[in-house]
Structures are given as C-alpha cells and as structure tokens.
Amino acid sequence: MEINYAQEIENLTKKLVSIKSVCGKKESENKIATFIYNYFSKLSYFKKHPDYIKTYDCGNNRLSAISYIKGKGNETIVLMGHIDTVDVLDYGKIQNLAFNPDKLIDALKKEFILDKEVLKDIDSNDYLFGRGALDMKAGVAAYMEIMKYFSNHIDELNGNLVFICECDEEGDSSGILKSLDILKEIKEKENFKYLALINGDYANVKGSDRYIYHGTVGKLLPCFMVVGKESHVGNPFNAFDPNLLLSLINKNMTLNMELCDVDEAQSTVPPISLKQNDNKDSYTVQTALSAISYFNYLTYTSSPEDVMKKCLKIGKASFQEAIDLMNDNYQKYCLLNKQKYHKLPYKVNVYTYEKWNELLNRNPNYSKQISKYGKKLLKENPNIDMRDYSYKVLLKSYEYYEDKKPVLIIFFGSMYYSSIKTDNPRILNALDSAIKKVQKESTYNIKLKAYYPFISDMSFLSTPFNRKQIEPLFTNTVYPINYPYEKIHNLNIPVINIGTYGKDGHTFVERLEKTYSFNEMPKLVYETIKAFFVK
C-alpha cells in the first residue's frame, strides 16, 4: 500500500507551527508535546493501548512525547523529531504572525524589503513560511502521519516503531538526554531490538539534489584562555597582551582548511571564531590581564583526543609567534630610540586543562578550594553560561599558580556532539531501495550521503569512539557536563536523516519547500521502513 498524505501533512504542519514552542519557554514547549500526545490518544490503536504513549519531564518541567507501535517480532525502528524552535525576535513588529503561515507572507512583504530569491519563492507558491515550518515541524508532522498510517495497518509490520518528539534540541539537548533513559526503559519492557533511528531534520535547497544522510557531523568547542602580564600603555613592551596571542590563535584557527575533516568526498567547514574578549569591563590605560576565545569545530572522523592535540599544536605555535613578534618589534623600537635591546623574558607556556590541574594540584588546598568555588558559582547562578563559568573558574585557579608567567590554557567549552557514520549493509540497502522506488516518480535527484551537515541530537544515539578517545572531553572540560557516554555506548543506535528541505532556517524568512517535503520525503521514510520489515 502506498502512503500519500501530502495535504494531511501540510495541514498538520500548519497546526504545529501555530503552536508557539520556543526553546527554553516550558509553557509553549509543553503545549506542543501535549498536542502531540492528544493527537495520538485519539487514534483507535492508542485507545486500545494507552500505555504506548506518554509525555515525560526532561528537566525543569519541560516535556517531550513518545509513542510506539508493536507489530511482529522485536526488531524496531526509532523515528525522531524535535518540537522546539528558536525565538522570533528577528520578526520585529510582526512576531505575533511568525506562527501563522497563512497571514505571514503579506506581513513580510509589507514590513521588510525582501530579496529577489525570497520574492520568487513566494510567487512560486511552493514554500510555506513560518517559524518552525522548516526547522522542523513539517518533519514532525510527516512522521506523525506515518505513525498514524502504521497504527491502522499493524498487519504490515514485521517489527515495531518508536517515535520520539523531543524538546530542547535548539538548546542544551535535555530532551534527547532524557529520551535515552526512556528508550532503554521501552527496550527492556518490550524486548525491542533497535535497528536504526530515522531523524526528520531539514537541509538546505541547492539545485535539484536532495539527500538522505546515513550519519551526522560532530561538534566540539575548543576554548583558549590566556593570562598575560598587565602594564601601563606607556610601557607596552613590559606587557604580555593576551589579546595579541588570541588574535594569532584566531588567525591560525579561523577558516584553516587543514583543520577540516574529510571523509567520503565530504569535508566539514573549517573552524570559525565564535567569541573573543578580555576581562576588562571598563576603560583604563592598563592592558588586559586575561582574555578568552572559542571556536566552532566540526568533525567527521576526529575524536576529542584528536582535536585537543591539534589545538595544542596551534596554541604552542601561536604562542611562539606572539613572542617572536614582540621581540622583533621591541628590537626595532630599541634601534629607533638608540636603546640597548635585550630579549623579552617570555617563553611558550601552554597547558591543556587536564595538565593545568595536575600542575596546580601540587598545592594541597587547590582541589578542595576550586571545587568549592565552582559549586558557589552554580548555586549563585544556576543558569550561568558554560563558557563564563569556565572563565571564572580558570581565573580563580590562576591564584594558585605560583610562577605567574603568561600562560595559555586550552579546554572544551560545550556539550559534545559526536560524529556518526552508519555503514551497516542492511541499513544502506534499505535506503538504496527506498531511493530507487521514490526516484521513479520524482523530479529531484535523490542521493545518499554520509554526514548530515548540521548539529543535531542524532549525535547522542551512537558514537564511533572508545572511552580512551572520549576521555579528553571529561578531563579538559571545566564546566561539570553530563555527557552520557555509557548510555550512548550501550544503546548504540545507527542514525539516518530523512528530512525536509527549504531555505534560511533560523531567519525571519525561514521557509519550507512543500513539494519535496510533503510528497517525496514521507514516501522515502515509508519505503525505508518497508524495506526493513513491511510485508
């Protein structure tokens, strides 16, 4: 039997978009989770099996929803989509219409000067505008309709389906982190064997090519903190300016193609700076004492261990470059002013956070006092930014550094998103079969690609790295993160992304390409499930 619910999926997408579900605002996130729960509870299958659907608290009373359908046997496919969106401040005066696709277009044309491509897409009538239409409520709607279909055709399933609708994907991923526990509970209760997870997140329109991904990109946030030597600006060569060193690190990190991961004719984008600032909060004629910078760093095959080694190498080279630059200019200054030149006293002094702790632990009071300070920070400000927390703790730790030489400390400053590539032949064959069937009726070139290019919560379902390769994440992260390596390793679910397409996600002209997203995409998901275990 064919699945062809394009109009139903479009209608449901609009309903989901109309429900404001901005990440971090639990009332709205909970409203959409409850809507999805109620949607399934009205279906005849779930009326017979009400314990197969539920919402669950992912922390701070923020809800996700889960449902499952039991066919024959224990083999199980997990479907997933996130139900939160980013905020709507970018819509300016028409924020109230960001969740109303039918009225938004006229308001956009009236309020903004739109570029030619946006106006062309409006005229084509093939794009649905609205916050979350693309990212990713259309994907959730399609998967809801697929679940509805199979709930009415249980006899077709030689397996089981689980559907996670998770909150907080756009934030700190508390939805998927809690869902790991829920997946484990269901697995043990029903004796399910998870074959794969299919996510429905979006990709960007580029020509007529559309991709199914059998893996996802990874992400780390390497951070560089410098404590230098302050001085009056009238004596600049007496200073070690942390901003100088960070500027050189920025030069050597940002857009450095040698830091790209390349695999299967794909390359990650190179690292780019996300922030650089010093500790001065007001104007003075004293140079800064300390500064911090951090970088978006995407991965395919590199582990946290690999990335730390590369950052350490760049940190040391940049430190030497800073010293050479200072000495070179000081020598020129001395020559110009007929002063005797002497080499500045600085030497390369670089630590990973792990090695920094080992050094300072020689002080018997260090570990206890720094732990006490960190707990105090969290108690006084439970929502403190991870990077700000790390900066403050490192500045406090510097008080225990007896040498007081300028130093560079490298650490990780965010939750880790693991790269994943699914090479299981059964999965690849199922995807190939689905593509061939849908391609016959499609004007798009549907292709298989290894890595989904955007950060997503798929990264928490599996990891290719062993504990040793992951260990530098734990030893080099200042903030007490809760990366659940053992849970991920034990579930170890291969991931696939079959999602919607559109343009300009996370902007006020976010828009969904309707033809592919409401027609080909759901059929690809259906045919993939069918290739696994439909009669």
Helices and strands as residue ranges (DSSP letters): H 6-18, H 26-41, H 44-48, G 50-52, E 53-57, E 63-70, E 75-82, G 89-97, H 101-111, H 116-124, E 127-129, I 133-137, H 138-151, G 154-156, E 160-166, H 174-190, E 193-199, E 203-204, E 209-213, E 215-216, E 218-220, E 222-227, G 236-238, H 242-253, G 257-259, E 262-263, E 266-267, E 272-278, E 290-299, H 304-336, E 350-352, H 353-360, H 366-380, H 386-398, E 407-412, E 420-421, H 425-439, E 445-449, G 457-460, H 467-475, H 485-491, E 495-497, E 501-503, E 511-513, H 514-515, I 516-520, H 521-533
